[in-house]
Amino acid sequence: MNNSPYEINENISIISDDELSRAVEERGEEMKNAAPAKRSCEGHRGRVRERFLKSGLDGFAPHEILELLLFYAIPRQDTKKMAHELIDRFGSVSGVFDADVSELTQVKGVTENAAVLFRLIPKILSVYYTEQSKGVSYTNTDMLASLFRPCFVGEATEKFLIACFDSSLRLLGITEISRGTSAYAAVEMRKIMSAVLNKECAMAAVAHNHPNGSPKPSDEDIAVTRRINELLAAVDVRLMDHIIIGRSMTYSMRDGGDLSIFD
């Protein structure tokens, strides 16, 4: 074996000057043709961003809202067609935000990063509204419903929460007790007790969602609420209400008169 550095190129084909020139010219043409499309895409993105910065989402069509979000997950591509297909498939912006990542990525061009971004939006909204609620006194049913509603945005399964308040009805925190096909299947009274004792609350309200139906309480809803009230009363914590979040409506068990405990 000859290890001389002068022998290693003997099998490499030699490219003529003419062939090299043609290859350079062809590559230059490809880049020249691609440049206008790239500039057009970048210009469109810039215009959409400027619209948002100037007037928020006023005047934006549903697909344009999704397109704006897609800009930040899928760079250097035309995302308008994807946005239209997402609306066609899921029906609305909220339908897209509520869809599973696996469903979203079935739409051609939608990456996992884009799907995760869509799923993040309702979760971020929930955190935002909860933090905005600090220091507010929750003195009526409408305020409690407004507190809990964002916590269930994008939830496709049942979830059970407890909110703790001080003696002035200011929010101390919201704790998730359970989630699943039936929120009550996994409700642990021990976790409820732990939440109220750790936060040293004077009053509490509970909430759960009916993702696919009416918010009107079932017999199980009523029975569990009665049990929670007995548990809280034993540690001198008053149960303010049980809020049920439906797909488009909210129900208050206090206002509905389902239990005498709220009289």
C-alpha positions as CSV (number, residue, x, y, z in Angstrom):
1,M,0.0,0.0,0.0
2,N,1.4,3.4,-1.0
3,N,0.7,6.0,1.7
4,S,2.2,8.8,-0.3
5,P,-0.1,11.9,-0.2
6,Y,0.7,12.4,-3.9
7,E,-1.1,9.2,-4.9
8,I,-4.5,9.6,-3.2
9,N,-6.3,11.6,-6.0
10,E,-5.6,9.1,-8.8
11,N,-9.2,7.8,-8.9
12,I,-10.9,11.2,-8.6
13,S,-12.5,12.3,-12.0
14,I,-11.3,15.7,-13.3
15,I,-14.0,18.3,-14.0
16,S,-13.3,20.5,-16.9
17,D,-13.5,24.3,-16.7
18,D,-16.5,24.3,-19.1
19,E,-18.4,21.8,-16.9
20,L,-17.6,23.8,-13.7
21,S,-18.8,27.0,-15.4
22,R,-22.1,25.4,-16.4
23,A,-22.7,24.1,-12.9
24,V,-22.0,27.5,-11.4
25,E,-24.4,29.2,-13.9
26,E,-27.2,26.6,-13.2
27,R,-26.9,27.1,-9.5
28,G,-27.0,30.8,-10.0
29,E,-30.2,30.5,-12.0
30,E,-31.8,28.4,-9.3
31,M,-30.9,30.9,-6.6
32,K,-32.1,33.8,-8.8
33,N,-35.5,32.1,-9.4
34,A,-35.9,31.2,-5.7
35,A,-35.1,34.7,-4.5
36,P,-38.4,36.4,-5.6
37,A,-40.5,33.7,-3.9
38,K,-38.5,34.1,-0.7
39,R,-38.8,37.9,-0.8
40,S,-42.5,37.6,-1.4
41,C,-43.0,35.3,1.5
42,E,-40.9,37.5,3.8
43,G,-42.8,40.6,2.6
44,H,-46.2,39.0,3.3
45,R,-45.1,38.0,6.8
46,G,-43.9,41.5,7.5
47,R,-47.2,43.0,6.4
48,V,-49.2,40.6,8.5
49,R,-47.1,41.3,11.6
50,E,-47.4,45.1,11.0
51,R,-51.2,44.8,10.9
52,F,-51.2,43.0,14.2
53,L,-48.8,45.5,15.8
54,K,-50.9,48.4,14.6
55,S,-54.4,47.2,15.4
56,G,-54.2,43.8,17.2
57,L,-56.4,41.1,15.7
58,D,-59.2,43.5,14.6
59,G,-60.2,42.5,11.1
60,F,-58.2,39.3,11.1
61,A,-59.9,36.3,9.6
62,P,-59.6,33.0,11.6
63,H,-57.1,31.6,9.1
64,E,-55.0,34.8,9.4
65,I,-54.7,34.4,13.2
66,L,-53.4,30.9,12.7
67,E,-51.1,32.0,9.9
68,L,-49.6,34.6,12.2
69,L,-48.8,32.0,14.8
70,L,-47.4,29.6,12.3
71,F,-44.8,32.3,11.2
72,Y,-43.1,31.6,14.6
73,A,-43.1,27.8,14.3
74,I,-42.4,27.3,10.6
75,P,-39.9,29.8,9.2
76,R,-39.4,30.6,5.5
77,Q,-42.5,28.8,4.2
78,D,-45.9,29.9,3.0
79,T,-48.2,29.0,5.8
80,K,-51.5,30.4,4.4
81,K,-52.6,27.1,2.9
82,M,-51.9,25.3,6.2
83,A,-53.9,27.8,8.1
84,H,-56.9,27.4,5.7
85,E,-56.7,23.6,6.0
86,L,-56.6,23.8,9.8
87,I,-59.8,25.9,9.8
88,D,-61.4,23.6,7.3
89,R,-60.6,20.5,9.4
90,F,-61.2,21.8,12.9
91,G,-63.9,24.4,12.2
92,S,-62.5,27.4,14.2
93,V,-59.5,28.8,15.9
94,S,-60.7,27.4,19.2
95,G,-61.1,24.0,17.5
96,V,-57.5,24.1,16.4
97,F,-56.3,25.0,19.9
98,D,-58.4,22.2,21.4
99,A,-57.1,19.5,19.0
100,D,-54.5,16.9,20.0
101,V,-51.0,17.3,18.7
102,S,-51.4,14.0,16.8
103,E,-54.4,15.4,15.0
104,L,-52.8,18.7,14.2
105,T,-49.7,17.1,12.6
106,Q,-51.9,15.2,10.2
107,V,-52.5,18.4,8.3
108,K,-49.8,18.7,5.6
109,G,-47.0,20.9,6.6
110,V,-47.9,21.3,10.3
111,T,-44.9,20.3,12.3
112,E,-44.8,19.1,15.9
113,N,-43.4,22.4,17.0
114,A,-46.4,24.2,15.4
115,A,-48.9,21.8,17.0
116,V,-47.3,22.2,20.4
117,L,-47.5,26.0,20.0
118,F,-51.2,25.8,19.3
119,R,-51.8,23.6,22.4
120,L,-49.8,26.0,24.5
121,I,-52.1,28.9,23.8
122,P,-55.1,27.9,26.1
123,K,-52.7,26.7,28.8
124,I,-50.9,30.1,28.8
125,L,-54.3,31.9,28.9
126,S,-55.3,29.9,32.0
127,V,-52.1,30.9,33.8
128,Y,-52.5,34.5,32.7
129,Y,-56.1,34.9,33.9
130,T,-55.3,33.1,37.2
131,E,-52.4,35.5,37.9
132,Q,-54.6,38.5,37.0
133,S,-57.1,37.3,39.6
134,K,-54.8,37.8,42.5
135,G,-56.0,40.5,45.0
136,V,-59.6,40.4,43.6
137,S,-62.4,39.7,46.1
138,Y,-64.8,37.0,44.7
139,T,-68.1,38.1,46.0
140,N,-70.6,36.5,43.6
141,T,-71.2,33.6,41.3
142,D,-70.3,35.4,38.1
143,M,-66.9,36.2,39.4
144,L,-66.3,32.6,40.4
145,A,-67.4,31.4,37.0
146,S,-65.0,33.9,35.3
147,L,-62.2,32.7,37.6
148,F,-62.7,29.0,36.7
149,R,-63.7,29.2,33.0
150,P,-60.1,29.9,31.7
151,C,-58.8,26.9,33.7
152,F,-60.8,24.5,31.4
153,V,-60.0,26.0,28.0
154,G,-58.8,23.3,25.7
155,E,-59.7,20.5,28.1
156,A,-61.2,17.4,26.3
157,T,-61.5,15.4,29.5
158,E,-63.0,16.1,32.9
159,K,-61.0,17.9,35.4
160,F,-61.8,18.8,39.1
161,L,-60.4,21.9,40.8
162,I,-60.6,23.6,44.2
163,A,-60.0,27.3,44.7
164,C,-59.0,28.6,48.1
165,F,-59.8,32.0,49.5
166,D,-59.0,34.0,52.6
167,S,-61.6,35.6,54.8
168,S,-61.8,38.6,52.5
169,L,-62.6,36.3,49.5
170,R,-59.2,37.0,47.9
171,L,-57.8,34.1,45.9
172,L,-55.0,32.1,47.5
173,G,-54.6,29.6,44.8
174,I,-56.2,26.9,42.6
175,T,-55.3,23.3,42.9
176,E,-56.1,20.4,40.5
177,I,-57.5,17.5,42.3
178,S,-58.1,15.0,39.5
179,R,-58.6,14.6,35.8
180,G,-59.8,11.8,33.5
181,T,-62.8,10.4,31.7
182,S,-64.7,10.9,34.9
183,A,-63.3,13.6,37.2
184,Y,-64.9,11.9,40.2
185,A,-63.3,8.5,39.6
186,A,-60.0,9.9,41.0
187,V,-61.2,12.6,43.4
188,E,-59.3,12.1,46.6
189,M,-60.7,13.8,49.7
190,R,-57.2,13.7,51.1
191,K,-55.9,16.0,48.3
192,I,-58.8,18.4,49.0
193,M,-57.9,18.5,52.6
194,S,-54.3,19.0,51.8
195,A,-55.1,21.9,49.5
196,V,-57.2,23.8,52.0
197,L,-54.9,23.2,55.0
198,N,-51.7,24.1,53.1
199,K,-53.2,27.4,51.9
200,E,-54.8,28.1,55.3
201,C,-58.0,29.2,53.6
202,A,-61.2,30.3,55.2
203,M,-63.5,29.6,52.2
204,A,-63.3,27.4,49.1
205,A,-65.1,26.8,45.8
206,V,-64.9,23.7,43.6
207,A,-65.3,23.3,39.9
208,H,-65.3,20.7,37.2
209,N,-66.2,20.5,33.5
210,H,-68.6,18.6,31.3
211,P,-66.5,18.7,28.0
212,N,-69.2,17.1,25.8
213,G,-72.5,18.1,27.4
214,S,-74.7,20.4,29.4
215,P,-73.4,21.8,32.7
216,K,-76.5,20.8,34.6
217,P,-75.4,18.7,37.6
218,S,-75.8,14.9,37.7
219,D,-76.8,13.0,40.8
220,E,-73.1,12.2,41.3
221,D,-72.2,15.9,41.1
222,I,-74.7,16.6,43.9
223,A,-73.6,13.6,46.1
224,V,-69.9,14.5,45.8
225,T,-70.6,18.2,46.5
226,R,-72.4,17.2,49.7
227,R,-69.5,15.0,50.8
228,I,-66.9,17.8,50.1
229,N,-69.0,20.3,52.1
230,E,-69.1,17.9,55.1
231,L,-65.3,17.5,54.8
232,L,-64.6,21.2,54.7
233,A,-67.0,22.0,57.5
234,A,-65.0,19.7,59.8
235,V,-62.0,22.0,59.5
236,D,-64.1,25.2,59.6
237,V,-63.9,26.0,55.9
238,R,-67.0,27.2,54.1
239,L,-67.9,25.8,50.7
240,M,-68.9,28.8,48.5
241,D,-70.1,27.1,45.4
242,H,-69.6,24.2,42.9
243,I,-69.2,25.6,39.4
244,I,-69.8,23.3,36.4
245,I,-68.3,24.4,33.1
246,G,-70.1,23.1,30.0
247,R,-69.1,23.5,26.4
248,S,-70.8,26.9,26.0
249,M,-72.5,27.5,29.4
250,T,-71.7,27.6,33.1
251,Y,-73.8,26.3,36.0
252,S,-73.7,27.4,39.6
253,M,-75.0,24.8,42.1
254,R,-75.6,27.6,44.6
255,D,-77.8,29.6,42.2
256,G,-79.4,26.4,40.9
257,G,-80.7,25.5,44.4
258,D,-79.5,21.9,44.1
259,L,-78.3,21.6,47.6
260,S,-79.6,23.2,50.9
261,I,-76.0,23.6,52.0
262,F,-75.8,26.8,50.0
263,D,-78.9,28.4,51.6
